[in-house]
Amino acid sequence: MVLVVGMVAAINLAVPMLAASPLRPSASALVWIVDTYVIVFACLVIPGGAAGDRFGRKGVLLAGLGLFAVGALVSALAPSVGVLLAGRAITGAGAAAVLPNTLAVLLHAVPVDRKAATIATWASMTGIGGVLGNVGGGAVLSGGSWRWLFVAAAPLAGVLAVLVAWVAPVSGRHDRRLDPVGTVLLVAASVALLVGIVEGPVAGWGSAVVVAGFGCAAVLFAVWTAVELRVRHPLLDPRLFASPGLRGACLGMTAVFFGMFALFYVNASFLQYAKGFGVLRTGLGIIPLTVPVIVGARHVARLSGRIGVDATIAIAFGFVGGGLLGLSTTGLHTSYLVYAVWLVVTGIGVTLALPTLSAAITGALPQSLAGVGAGLQATTREFGSALGVAVIGTVLTSRFVATLPAEVRAGGAHTVAQARGFAPERSDAIVAAFVSGADAGFRVVGVAVLVLGALVLGQALMSRRVAR
């Protein structure tokens, strides 16, 4: 879990190195290098969980780790942007087989009285994975090349495969037929939606490719729903979403990762450009976010039982949204200590949200669909991650370009590296423009998280009313 989630976060640290590398990726290509893994991961994770339920969770988990290692090696050796993107896609496919089956194996391996604690621990690994991705990625990238990130990931996946083969038990499987038509439609709809999200910051939200992506996604999701309602064994029964509790938990998971990975995307560049941190120190700089997760995750179920799920959700989103808004006030001349305090505030919200929302999604599905349930959780996370990066990237870039000195803006720069290339003597003004863009991005994302949190709470209250 830490490995596949950490890779989502770690690649953001490599963006400045990739931008200056001999591969010479464009601004659009940089976005795709970051998001290809996320797109493939998100689109295949529900089918990956279904494959584990059908063919055996341990076997699919091992196959996913092998595929992850192969993709990492392809990325490490990539001579061009195209090959690097292919490697990222292979790695994402491996991650899609790994993540849902980690939870499915655990749920079949522990007794009933330990399942709540197990789900809480598994969910917490998501937040820890994002932070350790930054820390570990920073340590590896301090070697001086973005390729070392993938060189390190491949043997790590191999070691984990050996440990899984040795330790993990073989769990039961069902003999239901797979749903190939539903799988293809769901993957196609997800790809179309994510293409629209990823291309939005680069091509413009009103561009033909973005509008076509969103339009195709709407049509394909509608067709997928119609097909799934007719087949005997659907990949994911749309009727499950009639439950306000499940809808709210999925929206909540999306919102938490929307905020968290928007933070990860900006944090790496903010600490390097605005605070002058090296890549290793930048990776370590995110650690305050994980302190509440490590210290408090095991206590969340007890707190939720005492104050109620609704109150826990409300407090969680208040902390996540408030923390992001607080980060928007840490400008160029604010000390890192203040920045770290707001990271802790955000981390408290993440700590409260992840176990609570994970338990709600898992509890809405039968045990036989444990893999699909874990896949659904992962899908909401990856969609949230991609959307968070896209939205904050759009706001940051728009504000950055608008705030640049006129002579630099005239050169068409959209990144700090491009702007410094045009006018290295205006470096201070360029960094100030970047910080202004980062602050604006944090404000937009923070407000969005608070609004989405209110919607999640509304769904939770509706679920309680329906239950009564």
C-alpha positions as CSV (number, residue, x, y, z in Angstrom):
1,M,0.0,0.0,0.0
2,V,2.7,2.5,1.0
3,L,4.7,1.6,-2.2
4,V,1.9,2.2,-4.8
5,V,0.5,5.3,-3.1
6,G,4.0,6.7,-2.4
7,M,4.8,6.5,-6.1
8,V,1.9,9.0,-6.8
9,A,3.5,11.5,-4.4
10,A,7.2,10.9,-5.1
11,I,7.0,11.7,-8.8
12,N,6.1,15.3,-7.9
13,L,9.5,15.8,-6.4
14,A,11.1,14.9,-9.7
15,V,9.2,17.4,-11.7
16,P,12.0,20.1,-11.6
17,M,14.6,17.5,-12.5
18,L,12.5,16.2,-15.4
19,A,11.8,19.7,-16.7
20,A,15.6,20.4,-16.9
21,S,16.5,16.9,-18.2
22,P,17.7,16.0,-21.7
23,L,14.2,14.6,-22.4
24,R,13.0,18.2,-22.6
25,P,9.4,17.5,-21.8
26,S,6.8,20.2,-22.6
27,A,4.5,21.5,-19.8
28,S,1.8,19.2,-21.1
29,A,4.2,16.2,-21.2
30,L,5.2,16.9,-17.6
31,V,1.6,16.7,-16.5
32,W,1.2,13.4,-18.3
33,I,4.3,12.0,-16.8
34,V,2.8,12.7,-13.4
35,D,-0.7,11.6,-14.2
36,T,-0.4,8.6,-16.6
37,Y,0.3,6.4,-13.6
38,V,-2.7,7.8,-11.8
39,I,-5.0,7.4,-14.8
40,V,-4.2,3.8,-15.4
41,F,-4.2,3.1,-11.7
42,A,-7.7,4.6,-11.3
43,C,-9.2,3.1,-14.4
44,L,-8.0,-0.5,-13.7
45,V,-8.3,-0.7,-9.9
46,I,-11.9,-1.9,-9.7
47,P,-11.2,-4.6,-12.4
48,G,-8.1,-5.5,-10.5
49,G,-10.1,-6.1,-7.3
50,A,-12.7,-8.1,-9.3
51,A,-9.9,-10.3,-10.8
52,G,-8.6,-10.9,-7.2
53,D,-12.1,-11.9,-6.1
54,R,-12.4,-14.3,-9.0
55,F,-8.9,-15.8,-9.5
56,G,-7.4,-15.4,-6.0
57,R,-6.3,-12.3,-4.2
58,K,-2.8,-13.4,-3.4
59,G,-2.0,-14.4,-7.0
60,V,-3.2,-11.2,-8.4
61,L,-1.4,-9.2,-5.8
62,L,1.9,-11.0,-6.7
63,A,1.3,-10.4,-10.4
64,G,0.7,-6.7,-9.7
65,L,4.0,-6.4,-7.8
66,G,5.8,-8.0,-10.8
67,L,4.2,-5.7,-13.3
68,F,5.0,-2.7,-11.0
69,A,8.7,-3.7,-11.0
70,V,8.7,-4.1,-14.8
71,G,7.1,-0.7,-15.4
72,A,9.6,0.9,-13.0
73,L,12.5,-0.5,-14.9
74,V,11.1,0.7,-18.2
75,S,10.7,4.2,-16.8
76,A,14.2,4.1,-15.4
77,L,15.8,3.2,-18.7
78,A,13.5,5.4,-20.9
79,P,15.3,7.2,-23.7
80,S,12.4,9.4,-24.6
81,V,9.2,10.9,-23.1
82,G,7.1,8.3,-25.0
83,V,8.9,5.3,-23.4
84,L,8.7,7.0,-20.0
85,L,5.0,7.3,-20.4
86,A,4.7,3.7,-21.4
87,G,6.6,2.7,-18.3
88,R,4.4,4.8,-16.1
89,A,1.3,3.2,-17.6
90,I,2.7,-0.4,-16.9
91,T,3.5,0.6,-13.4
92,G,0.0,2.0,-12.9
93,A,-1.5,-1.3,-14.2
94,G,0.6,-3.2,-11.6
95,A,-0.5,-0.8,-8.8
96,A,-4.2,-1.4,-9.8
97,A,-3.7,-5.1,-9.2
98,V,-1.8,-4.5,-5.9
99,L,-3.9,-2.0,-4.0
100,P,-7.4,-3.6,-3.8
101,N,-6.1,-7.0,-3.1
102,T,-4.0,-5.8,-0.1
103,L,-7.2,-5.0,1.7
104,A,-9.0,-8.1,0.4
105,V,-6.2,-10.4,1.7
106,L,-6.3,-8.6,5.1
107,L,-10.1,-8.9,5.5
108,H,-9.9,-12.6,4.9
109,A,-6.9,-13.1,7.2
110,V,-8.1,-11.5,10.4
111,P,-11.0,-12.4,12.8
112,V,-14.2,-10.4,12.8
113,D,-13.3,-8.5,16.0
114,R,-10.2,-7.2,14.4
115,K,-11.6,-6.0,11.1
116,A,-12.4,-2.4,12.1
117,A,-8.8,-1.9,13.4
118,T,-7.4,-3.6,10.3
119,I,-9.4,-1.3,8.0
120,A,-8.2,1.7,10.0
121,T,-4.6,0.7,9.7
122,W,-4.9,0.0,6.0
123,A,-6.6,3.3,5.4
124,S,-3.9,5.1,7.4
125,M,-1.2,3.6,5.2
126,T,-2.6,5.7,2.4
127,G,-1.7,8.9,4.2
128,I,1.6,7.5,5.4
129,G,2.3,6.3,1.9
130,G,1.9,9.8,0.5
131,V,4.3,11.2,3.0
132,L,6.8,8.4,2.8
133,G,6.7,8.8,-1.0
134,N,7.9,12.4,-0.5
135,V,10.5,11.5,2.1
136,G,11.8,8.4,0.3
137,G,11.6,10.1,-3.0
138,G,13.6,13.0,-1.7
139,A,16.3,10.8,-0.3
140,V,16.6,8.9,-3.6
141,L,16.4,11.9,-5.8
142,S,19.2,13.6,-3.9
143,G,21.4,11.3,-5.9
144,G,21.0,13.8,-8.7
145,S,18.8,12.1,-11.3
146,W,15.1,11.4,-11.6
147,R,15.9,7.9,-13.0
148,W,17.0,6.8,-9.5
149,L,13.4,7.0,-8.3
150,F,12.4,4.2,-10.6
151,V,15.6,2.3,-10.1
152,A,14.8,2.1,-6.4
153,A,11.2,1.2,-6.9
154,A,11.8,-2.0,-9.0
155,P,13.8,-4.0,-6.4
156,L,11.6,-2.8,-3.6
157,A,8.6,-4.3,-5.4
158,G,10.6,-7.5,-5.9
159,V,11.4,-7.7,-2.2
160,L,7.7,-7.1,-1.3
161,A,6.6,-9.9,-3.7
162,V,8.9,-12.3,-1.9
163,L,7.4,-11.2,1.5
164,V,3.9,-11.5,0.2
165,A,4.5,-15.0,-1.2
166,W,5.9,-16.0,2.2
167,V,3.5,-14.4,4.6
168,A,0.2,-13.7,3.0
169,P,-2.4,-16.5,3.3
170,V,-4.4,-17.8,0.3
171,S,-8.0,-16.5,0.6
172,G,-11.2,-17.9,-0.8
173,R,-12.4,-17.0,-4.3
174,H,-15.8,-17.1,-6.0
175,D,-16.7,-18.7,-9.3
176,R,-18.8,-15.9,-10.7
177,R,-18.1,-15.0,-14.2
178,L,-16.3,-11.7,-14.9
179,D,-18.1,-8.9,-16.6
180,P,-16.0,-8.0,-19.7
181,V,-18.4,-5.6,-21.3
182,G,-18.9,-3.7,-18.0
183,T,-15.2,-3.6,-17.4
184,V,-14.4,-2.2,-20.8
185,L,-17.1,0.5,-20.5
186,L,-16.0,1.5,-17.0
187,V,-12.4,1.7,-18.1
188,A,-13.3,3.7,-21.2
189,A,-15.5,6.1,-19.2
190,S,-12.9,6.6,-16.6
191,V,-10.2,7.3,-19.2
192,A,-12.4,9.9,-20.9
193,L,-13.1,11.6,-17.6
194,L,-9.5,11.7,-16.5
195,V,-8.3,12.9,-19.9
196,G,-10.6,15.8,-19.5
197,I,-9.4,16.5,-16.0
198,V,-5.7,16.2,-16.9
199,E,-5.9,18.2,-20.1
200,G,-8.0,21.0,-18.5
201,P,-5.0,22.9,-17.0
202,V,-3.0,22.7,-20.2
203,A,-5.5,22.9,-23.1
204,G,-8.1,25.0,-21.3
205,W,-11.3,23.8,-19.6
206,G,-13.4,25.0,-22.7
207,S,-11.1,23.3,-25.3
208,A,-12.4,20.7,-27.7
209,V,-10.4,17.8,-26.1
210,V,-11.6,18.6,-22.6
211,V,-15.3,19.1,-23.6
212,A,-15.1,15.9,-25.7
213,G,-13.5,14.0,-22.8
214,F,-16.3,15.0,-20.4
215,G,-19.0,14.4,-23.0
216,C,-17.7,10.9,-23.8
217,A,-17.4,10.2,-20.1
218,A,-21.0,11.1,-19.4
219,V,-22.3,9.0,-22.3
220,L,-20.1,6.0,-21.4
221,F,-21.0,6.1,-17.8
222,A,-24.7,6.1,-18.8
223,V,-24.2,3.1,-21.1
224,W,-22.2,1.3,-18.4
225,T,-25.0,1.9,-15.9
226,A,-27.6,0.5,-18.3
227,V,-25.4,-2.6,-19.0
228,E,-24.6,-3.2,-15.4
229,L,-28.3,-3.1,-14.4
230,R,-29.0,-5.9,-16.9
231,V,-26.2,-8.4,-16.4
232,R,-26.4,-11.2,-13.8
233,H,-23.1,-10.6,-12.2
234,P,-22.1,-6.9,-12.6
235,L,-18.6,-5.7,-12.1
236,L,-20.0,-3.0,-9.7
237,D,-23.8,-2.9,-9.2
238,P,-24.9,0.8,-9.7
239,R,-27.8,0.1,-7.4
240,L,-25.3,0.2,-4.5
241,F,-25.1,3.9,-5.0
242,A,-28.7,4.3,-4.0
243,S,-27.3,4.3,-0.4
244,P,-26.6,7.9,0.7
245,G,-24.0,6.5,3.1
246,L,-22.0,4.9,0.2
247,R,-22.4,7.9,-2.0
248,G,-21.2,10.2,0.8
249,A,-18.3,8.1,1.7
250,C,-17.1,7.9,-1.9
251,L,-17.5,11.7,-2.3
252,G,-15.6,12.1,1.0
253,M,-12.7,10.0,0.0
254,T,-12.5,11.8,-3.3
255,A,-12.5,15.2,-1.5
256,V,-9.8,14.2,1.0
257,F,-7.5,13.1,-1.7
258,F,-8.4,16.1,-3.8
259,G,-7.0,18.2,-1.0
260,M,-4.1,16.0,0.0
261,F,-2.6,15.5,-3.5
262,A,-3.1,19.1,-4.4
263,L,-0.9,19.8,-1.4
264,F,1.7,17.2,-2.4
265,Y,1.8,18.6,-6.0
266,V,2.5,22.2,-4.8
267,N,4.6,21.3,-1.7
268,A,7.5,19.9,-3.6
269,S,8.0,23.0,-5.8
270,F,7.0,25.5,-3.0
271,L,9.7,24.3,-0.6
272,Q,12.4,24.1,-3.3
273,Y,11.6,27.5,-5.0
274,A,10.2,29.6,-2.1
275,K,12.2,28.2,0.8
276,G,15.4,27.2,-1.0
277,F,15.2,23.6,0.2
278,G,17.2,20.8,-1.5
279,V,15.3,17.8,-2.8
280,L,16.0,15.7,0.3
281,R,15.0,18.4,2.7
282,T,11.9,19.0,0.6
283,G,10.9,15.4,1.1
284,L,11.4,15.6,4.8
285,G,9.5,18.9,4.9
286,I,6.1,17.1,4.5
287,I,6.7,14.9,7.6
288,P,4.5,17.0,10.0
289,L,1.5,16.0,8.0
290,T,2.0,12.3,8.9
291,V,2.6,12.9,12.7
292,P,-1.2,12.8,13.5
293,V,-1.7,9.8,11.3
294,I,1.0,7.8,13.1
295,V,-0.1,8.9,16.5
296,G,-3.8,9.0,16.2
297,A,-5.0,6.5,13.6
298,R,-5.7,3.7,16.0
299,H,-7.8,5.9,18.2
300,V,-10.2,7.1,15.5
301,A,-12.7,4.2,15.8
302,R,-13.0,4.9,19.5
303,L,-13.5,8.6,19.0
304,S,-16.1,8.0,16.3
305,G,-17.9,5.6,18.6
306,R,-18.0,8.2,21.3
307,I,-18.9,11.4,19.4
308,G,-20.6,9.8,16.4
309,V,-19.6,9.3,12.7
310,D,-21.3,12.5,11.6
311,A,-19.4,14.6,14.1
312,T,-16.1,12.9,13.2
313,I,-16.7,13.6,9.5
314,A,-17.5,17.3,10.2
315,I,-14.4,17.7,12.3
316,A,-12.2,15.9,9.8
317,F,-13.2,18.2,6.9
318,G,-13.0,21.3,9.1
319,F,-9.3,20.4,9.8
320,V,-8.4,19.5,6.2
321,G,-10.1,22.5,4.6
322,G,-8.9,24.8,7.4
323,G,-5.3,23.5,7.1
324,L,-5.2,24.2,3.4
325,L,-6.5,27.7,3.9
326,G,-3.9,28.2,6.6
327,L,-1.2,27.1,4.1
328,S,-2.4,29.8,1.7
329,T,-1.2,32.4,4.2
330,T,2.4,31.0,4.4
331,G,4.0,33.3,1.8
332,L,7.5,33.9,0.7
333,H,8.7,35.4,4.0
334,T,6.9,33.1,6.5
335,S,9.0,30.6,8.4
336,Y,8.8,26.9,7.7
337,L,7.6,26.4,11.3
338,V,4.3,28.1,10.5
339,Y,4.0,26.0,7.4
340,A,4.6,22.9,9.4
341,V,1.9,23.8,11.9
342,W,-0.7,24.0,9.1
343,L,0.6,20.7,7.8
344,V,-0.2,19.2,11.2
345,V,-3.7,20.7,11.2
346,T,-4.3,19.2,7.7
347,G,-2.9,15.9,8.9
348,I,-5.4,15.7,11.9
349,G,-8.2,16.0,9.4
350,V,-6.8,13.3,7.2
351,T,-6.3,11.0,10.2
352,L,-10.0,11.4,11.2
353,A,-11.3,11.0,7.6
354,L,-9.6,8.0,6.1
355,P,-10.5,5.2,8.6
356,T,-14.1,6.6,9.0
357,L,-14.7,6.8,5.2
358,S,-13.0,3.5,4.5
359,A,-15.1,1.7,7.0
360,A,-18.3,3.2,5.5
361,I,-17.4,2.0,2.0
362,T,-16.3,-1.5,3.1
363,G,-19.4,-1.9,5.3
364,A,-21.7,-1.2,2.3
365,L,-20.4,-4.2,0.3
366,P,-20.6,-8.0,1.0
367,Q,-17.5,-9.9,2.0
368,S,-17.4,-11.7,-1.3
369,L,-16.8,-8.4,-3.1
370,A,-13.9,-7.3,-0.8
371,G,-11.6,-6.8,-3.7
372,V,-14.2,-4.7,-5.6
373,G,-14.9,-2.7,-2.5
374,A,-11.2,-1.9,-2.0
375,G,-11.0,-1.1,-5.7
376,L,-13.9,1.4,-5.3
377,Q,-12.0,3.1,-2.5
378,A,-8.9,3.3,-4.6
379,T,-10.8,4.7,-7.6
380,T,-12.2,7.5,-5.6
381,R,-8.8,8.2,-4.2
382,E,-7.1,8.3,-7.6
383,F,-9.9,10.4,-9.2
384,G,-9.5,12.8,-6.2
385,S,-5.7,12.9,-6.6
386,A,-5.9,13.6,-10.4
387,L,-8.6,16.3,-9.9
388,G,-6.6,17.9,-7.1
389,V,-3.5,18.2,-9.2
390,A,-5.4,19.5,-12.2
391,V,-7.3,22.1,-10.3
392,I,-4.4,23.5,-8.2
393,G,-2.2,23.3,-11.3
394,T,-4.7,25.4,-13.3
395,V,-5.1,28.0,-10.5
396,L,-1.4,28.2,-9.8
397,T,-0.4,28.5,-13.5
398,S,-3.0,31.2,-14.2
399,R,-2.0,33.3,-11.2
400,F,1.7,32.7,-11.8
401,V,1.6,33.9,-15.4
402,A,-0.6,36.9,-14.5
403,T,1.9,38.0,-11.8
404,L,5.1,37.6,-13.8
405,P,7.0,40.7,-14.8
406,A,5.7,41.9,-18.2
407,E,8.9,41.1,-20.1
408,V,9.0,37.6,-18.8
409,R,5.3,37.0,-19.5
410,A,5.8,38.1,-23.0
411,G,8.1,35.2,-23.5
412,G,5.3,32.7,-23.0
413,A,6.6,31.1,-19.8
414,H,4.3,28.8,-17.9
415,T,6.8,27.3,-15.4
416,V,9.5,28.7,-13.1
417,A,12.2,26.9,-15.1
418,Q,10.9,28.4,-18.4
419,A,10.7,31.9,-16.8
420,R,14.2,31.7,-15.4
421,G,15.5,30.6,-18.8
422,F,14.0,33.8,-20.4
423,A,15.1,36.2,-17.6
424,P,17.5,34.7,-15.0
425,E,18.2,38.1,-13.6
426,R,14.5,38.4,-12.5
427,S,14.6,35.2,-10.4
428,D,13.3,36.8,-7.3
429,A,10.2,38.2,-9.1
430,I,9.6,34.9,-10.7
431,V,9.7,33.0,-7.4
432,A,7.3,35.7,-5.9
433,A,4.9,35.1,-8.8
434,F,5.1,31.3,-8.1
435,V,4.3,31.8,-4.4
436,S,1.4,34.0,-5.3
437,G,0.0,31.3,-7.5
438,A,0.6,28.6,-4.8
439,D,-1.3,30.7,-2.2
440,A,-4.2,31.2,-4.6
441,G,-4.3,27.4,-5.4
442,F,-4.4,26.5,-1.7
443,R,-7.3,29.0,-1.1
444,V,-9.3,27.5,-3.9
445,V,-8.7,23.9,-2.9
446,G,-9.3,24.7,0.8
447,V,-12.7,26.2,0.1
448,A,-13.6,23.3,-2.3
449,V,-12.8,20.8,0.4
450,L,-15.0,22.6,3.0
451,V,-17.9,22.7,0.5
452,L,-17.4,19.0,-0.4
453,G,-17.2,18.2,3.3
454,A,-20.6,19.9,3.8
455,L,-22.1,17.7,1.0
456,V,-20.6,14.6,2.6
457,L,-22.1,15.5,5.9
458,G,-25.4,16.0,4.3
459,Q,-25.3,12.6,2.7
460,A,-24.4,11.0,6.0
461,L,-27.3,12.7,7.7
462,M,-29.6,11.6,4.9
463,S,-28.3,8.0,5.4
464,R,-29.1,8.1,9.1
465,R,-32.6,9.4,8.3
466,V,-33.2,6.6,5.7
467,A,-31.9,4.0,8.2
468,R,-34.4,5.1,10.8
